[in-house]
Amino acid sequence: MIKAILTDIEGTTSSISFVHDILFPYAYEKMGDFLSQHWYDETVKNAVGEVAKIENLDSYTPSQITSILQDWIKCDRKLTALKDLQGIIWETGYKNQDFCSHVYEDAYEKLKLWHSQNIPIYIYSSGSVHAQKLFFAHTQYGDLLYLFSGFFDTNIGNKKESNSYQKISQSIDLNPNDIIFLSDVEAEVNSASQMQMKTVLVARDLQTFNQLNTEQSISHQLVKSFAEITI
C-alpha cells in the first residue's frame, strides 16, 4: 500500500521549457548585479565560498564568481551553491510578477486528488528547497504549497544515487516500498527502484514514450501524464 508520494518537478509536474527558457536566463542576467549588491550577506558568502572551493580559488572577485556561475547555469550544473543563489534571485522575480510557475493541468488535478485522499506528497528536486517553495507558491493555479508535506533537494544527496532515496524514506519515517517516486529521468527512477521504492517514469513526449514502451528493460510504471498514474 502506498503511504506517500515523492515527485520530481522539471519535466514531471512542470514544463522543462519554463525552467530553461525563463528561470535560467533570468538568474543568468541578474547574477552579476545580485552578487555585487549582496556580496557580504551571510547566505551569499557561504554559497560563494562553496563555489570558490569547487573551483579551487584562494581569492576571487564578484566578477569572477559571476562568470563561473553563469557558466554553470549554461551547463545546468546540479550544484547546491548555484541552486541556492538562483532561488534567492528567482524570489525577486516572483515577487515582481515577472513570471509565474508552470504546472501541467493533469499534474495539478492528480496532486489535488491525492491530497484530498490524505496521501502525503513530497517534492524532490535538484533546485533548492527555497526555490521549490517559491515555484509552487506562484503557479498559474495560485499558491499550491498546501498540497505538499515536505521538500527535499540535493542537500540530501544526488537524485541519481540510490542512497538519497534511502535517506528520504528515513526522513519521513516510512519504508521505501511504501513510497512511490515520479520522475521523467530514467536514471532517477532506477536509483529509487534500487531502494525498493515504487516508481513511475513520466514520458510526456510521445516519441520518447513510444521508444521506452518498446524496451523490455523498463521495470517502472510508464505514463504520458499524471492522469494515467495508478497507486
N, C-alpha and C positions, 0 to 999 in steps of 0.2 A: 504493500500500500504506500502510495506517495504521500509524504508528510510535509514536503517543502519543494518549492520550485526555485531554481537558480538559473538566471538568464544573462546572456551577453547583451550588449546594446547594438553596436555598429554592425549593420548587415542582418541583424536578428530582429530586434524590436523596431529598428530605425534605419533609415537610408544611409548607406555609406557615403553618398554624394553630399549629404548635409555636412558631415564631418570634414570631408576632404575639400569640398568646394566653398564652404562658408566658414566653419570654425577654424580650420588650419590656416587659411590665408589671413583671417582676422588676427590671430595670435602672431603670425609672421610679421604682419605690418606694424603691430603695436609693440612688439617686443623691445625694440631699442628705447623708445620713449619711456616705456614702463620700467625698465631696469634703471635708467637714469634717474627717474623720479623716486624709485623705491629701493635704491641700492643698499641702504642701511636698515631697511626693515628686517626684523629677525627671520621671518619666513623666507624672504628673498635671499638673505645672507646664507641661510642653511642650504637652500637649493643651489645657489651659485657655487658654494663650497663643494657640493657634490659634483657639479659639472666640472669644476677645476680638478677634482680628484680623479674623475673618469678620464679626463684629457691629460693628466699628469702635468698640470700647470702649477708652478710655485708662485707666480704673480700674474695678474690679469687686470684688464680694464672692462668697464661696461661694454665697450665696443667689441672687444674680443669675445666676451661671453655671448653677446647678441649674435655675432656671426656664427658661433658654434651652435647655438640653439636654433637659429634659422636653418642651418644645415640639417639639424636633427629633425626639424619639422618637415623639411622637404623629403627626408628619407623615412618619415614616420617611425622614428625610433621609439621603442616602448620603454622609456626610461622615466623613473619616478620623478626626478628633478624637473624634467621638461613638463611632465603631466601636471605637476603641482603649479608651476608658473602659468601654464596655459589656462588652468582652471581659474586662477585669480584674474587673468586678463579677460576671460570669457564672462566673468561675473559682471564686469562693467558693460560689456556688450548686451547682456540680457537686461540689465537694469535700464540701459538706454533704449531698449526695444529695437536694437539694430538687427535682431533676428529672433526667431523662436524655434525651438527644437522640433524636429520631425519625428513622429511616431506612426507606424503603419496602422491603418484602421483595424485590420484583423488582430494585430497585437494588442491594441487598446481594448477591443471588445473582449478578448480572451483573458487579458490581465484583470479586467473588471469582474469577469465571471469567476475566476479563481479566487479573487479577493472576497467576493460575495459568498463563496463556499468555505471561507475561513482557512484557506490554504496559504501559509506564509510564502511570500515571494521575495527573493533576494536578487540583487544585481552583482555581477562580477564582470568588471571591465578593466581594460588597461588604463583608461582615464582615471584620474584621482577620484576619491570618494566625493570631494568637494565639487568636482566637475560633474560627476554623475547626478548629484542632488540638484545642481543648477539646471542640468539638462531636463530632468523630469519635473522640475518646478515651473518650467517655462515652455510648455509644448503648445501645439495648436489646439489641444483639448483642455488647456489650462494647467493648473498645478496637479500633478499626479503622484506626488510624494506619499499620499495617503495609502497608495496601493502596496507599498513596499515595507518589509520588516527589517531590512538591513542592506548594507552595501560593502563590497569588497573590491580592492584594487591590487596593484602589483606589490604593495607592501606585504601582502600575504603570500606572494610568490608569482612566478611566471605562469601565464594561462596555459602554456604548452607543457608544463611539468606536473606530473601526476600528484606529487606531494602537496601541491597547492589545494587540490580538491579534498585531500585528507584533512588539511588544516581548516578548511571551511566547514566541513562536516563536524569537526570537533568544536569549532567556534559556535555553531548553532545547536550543538548537543544532539545530533542525530547520526544514525548510522548512514554511511554513504548510499546504501541501497534503498534508503527511504527518500532520497533526493533525486529529482530529475533535472538535468542540465541541458539548456538550449543554447545552441550557437551555430553560426554559419561557417565556422572554421573546423575542418575535419580533425586537425591535429589537437584541437582543444577538446572536442568530444571524445577522441581516442584516449586522451590523458585522463579525463573524468571517468571513462569506462574502465580504465585500468584500476581505479579505486573502487569499482563496483557501483558507481552511480548509474542510474538510468540516464539515457541520453537521447536527444533529438537533434538531428542535423538539419538545419534550415537552409534550403537552397531556393532562394526566391527567383533566380534566373532560370528560365525554363530549359535552356541548353545545358546548364550545369546540372539541373535536376535530372534530366534525361540521361546524361552521362553517368552520374552517380547511381542512378536506378538500375543501370545495366551491369554494374560492378558487383561481383559475387562477394567481395570482401566487406561490403557495407554491413555493419552489425548494429547500426543505430536506427531509430525511427526516422525516416526520411520524409520531409514535408516541404511543400512550397509556401505555406503560410501557417500562421498560428491556428487558423480555423480547422486545420487537419490534425492538430496535435491531440492525442488521447493520453490520459494519465490514469 
